[in-house]
Amino acid sequence: MTYNWKPDKSFSAARSPDRFRRVKATPFTSITATWVPLAAALFKERTMENSFKAALKAGRPQIGLWLGLSSSYSAELLAGAGFDWLLIDGEHAPNNVQTVLTQLQAIAPYPSQPVVRPSWNDPVQIKQLLDVGTQTLLVPMVQNADEAREAVRATRYPPAGIRGVGSALARASRWNRIPDYLQKANDQMCVLVQIETREAMKNLPQILDVEGVDGVFIGPADLSADMGYAGNPQHPEVQAAIEQAIVQIREAGKAPGILIANEQLAKRYLELGALFVAVGVDTTLLARAAEALAARFGAQATTVKPGVY
């Protein structure tokens, strides 16, 4: 399209004083005085509120995806896919504090909420993950109430816990730009503990009594292995244990969670009351899609084994 624009030669400031007024500039100080407090308030609300924790508390089911590629680029790609939450895995994927940080930054502009799984129930590692901005933790291999209590204490500043204070260095507090961060951070922490053995299942009632535990995640792969059915989490005995635990967790007022890529089972768990369900793994999605595409052109994958999820 071509625009044929010509100046209006009949116009002049002298002829049309009402049409050509000098606009009085608004002082910059007035703009900043108006907008800076508003921006600060919005920033404060956005950075402090843990919407994932709020959703669980309200009983709204959250559908998630497991991230194992350890890439901020793929994390951002998947953050726009529509999942409620994304699990950044530090237990079985090659993540560290730095890679977790970059993925948190990549996910931050999107509605999907990040959940981080440390490699172990270690207060030093947990402290670092919280300082880079983690608010929701999935703590693996929790066996009893004492270990659940330790996980909660690691996420709380004293006197409620043992989290070290280093907010001037921490992205979590936006380097002390969030007012009253130290006073408000504890309430926004969401602690999810994993039960993955028969021992943990036996101790589930005591784990559910621990204040500060927001949810309990059932690890189907390790649980099935511990029950003698390694690689077969869909065994009837394993499924019976999982279903019983979901009901028990929900009745205790906590949020049940699980990872399962089987769509029928995922819907079954949601019907039973599961509130945070991961329905796939990024590595599996990529591998199977790539293999399927190659197969359509006559290629064959080197090895193909069904995963436990």
N, C-alpha and C positions, 0 to 999 in steps of 0.2 A: 504494500500500500504506500502511495506517495502523498505526502502532505505538502500542499502549496500554500505556504504561509507568507503573508506580506505585512509589513508594519503598517499601522494606521497612521498615515501622515497628518490626518486632521487633528490628532490628539496632541495636546501640549499641556504642561502643568499650568500655564497661565490661563488657557481657555477652560480647563476643567479642574479647578482646584479641589472640588469634592471627590474627584476620581483619582486624584494623585496626592494622597496624604502620606506624609512620612510616618511610618509605623514606629511607635516608641518601643525601643528594645526592653524586654523584661530583664531586670538585673539577674545575673547568674546566681547571686546569693538567694534571691527569692525562690528560684527554681529548686535549688538544693535544699532550702529550708522546708519546702513543701514535700519534695519527693524522697529525700534521703530517709526520713523517719518511716515513711510508708514502705519503701523498699526494704528497709531493715526489718520491719515487722513481718512482711511477707517472707523474707529470707529466713527469719527466725522460725516461723511456723513450718516452712517447707523442710528445713534441715533438721528440725527436732522431732517432728511427729513421725512415729513408726506406723505407717498405714497398714503394713502387713500384720503387725500385732493387733491393731484395732480391728481388722477384718476377722481375725481368729476369735477375738473376744466377742464380736458381734455374731459369730456363728455363720459367717459367709464362707463357703467353700472356695479354696484357692487352688487353681490348677497351675502346675509348674513344669519346668524343664531343667534337666541336669546338664551342667556345663563342665566338660572335661577337656576341651581343646586348649585351655589356658591362654586364650587369646582375647585381647580387648576388642579386636576388630570383629571377631565372630560373636563376642558377647553383645556388642552394640547391634549387630545385625539381628540377633535373636531377641534383643530387648524390644524391638519393634514388631515382633511377630504376634503379640497378643496374649502372652502368658502372664498370669498374675505374679508369679515369682520365678526367679532363676537361681539355681543352686551353684555356687562357685565351689568346686570340690578341691579341698586341700589334703584330703586323705589318700585318694587313689589317683589323682591327676597331678601332673608336675607343676604345682603352684607353689609360690612362696609369698611373703608379704608384699613384695613389689608387684608381682603379677596380679594378686588380689586387688591391690590398690588401683591398677590401671583398668581392671574390669569394673570395679565400683564406679570409677569416673566415667567409663563408657556407658554404663547402664543408667546413671543418674538422671539424664534428661528425659527418660522414658517412664511410662506408668509401671512397668514391671519392677518388682521389688527384689533386691538381692538378699540371698541367704548364704552365709559362708560356713563351710564345714572345715574346721581345723583338722590337722592330722591326729591330734590327741587331745584329751582333756587336760591341757597344760596351761596354767595361769599366765606364764610368761608369753607364750604364743598368743593366747587369747587377748592379753593386754595390747599387743602389737596390732592385732586385727581390729580391735575396737578403736584404737587411736587413728587408724587410716580411714575409719568411717563405717565399719561394720556395726549394725544395730541388731541384727538377728543372726544367732549362731545355732548351728546344728552340731551338737557335740557327740562324737561317735563312741560306741562301746561303753556305755554307762551301765554298770552292773548292779548298783544298789543305791539306796537313798543317800548315803554319805558322798558317793561320787557325784550324784545329782546336785547335792548341796554345794560341793566344791565348785562345780561348773557355774552355779548361780553366783556364788561369792566372787568368782573371778571377773564377773561382769559389773560388779557394783563398787562404787567408791566407798571408802570408810564413812561411817562405822558399819554400814550394811554389808561391806565386802572387803576385798583386798586389792582392788584395781589400783594400780599406781597412778599418781597424778602427774601428767605431763602435757596438759592441755595447750600450753604455749607452742608446743611442737606438733600438735595433733590436727590433722584434717578434720577429725570428728567435731571439734569445737570451732572449726574454721579459724584456727590459730587465735582463739580467744575473742573472736568477733561475735560469737553467739552469747548474748547476755545470759548470765546465770546457768551456763552449761553444766558446771559441776553440781549444781543443786537439782537440775532437771534430768540429767542423763540417765540416772538409774531407772526412772519410771519408763523410759522408752526402750530399754533393753528387752529383747525377746529371746528366751532361752528354750531351745528345743533339744531334748536328749534322745539319743538312739538306744533302743533295746534290741539286742541282736543275738541273744543266747537264751538257753533254757533257764540259766541262773537269773538273768535279768527279768524274764517273764515271771519267775517265781516271786521276785522282789517288786513287781510292778505296783502293788497296793501301797507300799512304803514310798516308792519313787513318786507316786501321784500325790502323796501328802506333802511333798517338799514345796514350801512357799517360793515362788519365783520361777518355777518350772511352768512355762506357758503351754508346751505341747510335748508329746511323746511320739517319736518316729520309729516305726517298726522296720528293721532292716531285713528284708526277705532273703537276701543272698546268704548272709552270715547265719541267720537263724536257721535256714534250711540245712546248711552245712553242719551246724551244731546239733541239729536233730537227727543227723545221719542221712540226709537227703541232699548232699552237695550238688549244686547245679540244677536242682529240681524244686524250686520254691512253690510250684503248683501242686505238689504232693498233697493229698487230702489231709494228712495230719498237720502239715505246715499251714495249710489254708484254714483249718479249724482253729489253730492257735492264733493266727493273725486276726480272724474275725472276732474271736472272743476278746482279744486285746483291744481292738477298735471300740467295741461296745463298752468295755470296762473303762477305757480312757475317757470316752465321751461322758459317761455317767458320772465320772469324778469331776467334771467341769473343765477338763483340759482338752486341748486340740489333738486329735489323732492324725498322724501323717504316715505316708508310705511312698515308695517309688515302684511303679509297675507300668510296663509298656503295653500290657495286654488290656485292650480297651474294655472288654467285658468285665474283667476283674476290677479295673479302675472304677467303673460305674457301680459295681457291686459294693466296693469299699465306701464310695460316696453315699450310697443308700444306707449303709450301716452307720454312717456318721463321721467318716473321715473328713477332715477340714483342710488339710494341705496334702495334695496328691501330685507327685511328679509323674508325668505320663510318657516321658521319653528321655533319651540321652543324646546330646548333640553328636558325639562320636559315632553312635550307632546309626543315627539318621543319615549322616554323611556317608558312612561306609556302605550301608545297604543301598542307598540311592545311587551311589557311584557304581556299585556292582551290578545293579539292575540295568543301569544305562549301558554299561559295557556289554552285558549279556545280550542285550537287544541287537548288538552288532557282532555277535559271535564270540566275544571274549569270555574268559572264565577267570574268576578270582582265584588267587593262590590258595587260600584256605577260607572256608566259610563254616563257622560253627555258631549255632544259635546261642545267644547270650541268656543269662539267667533273668534278665529284665524283659 
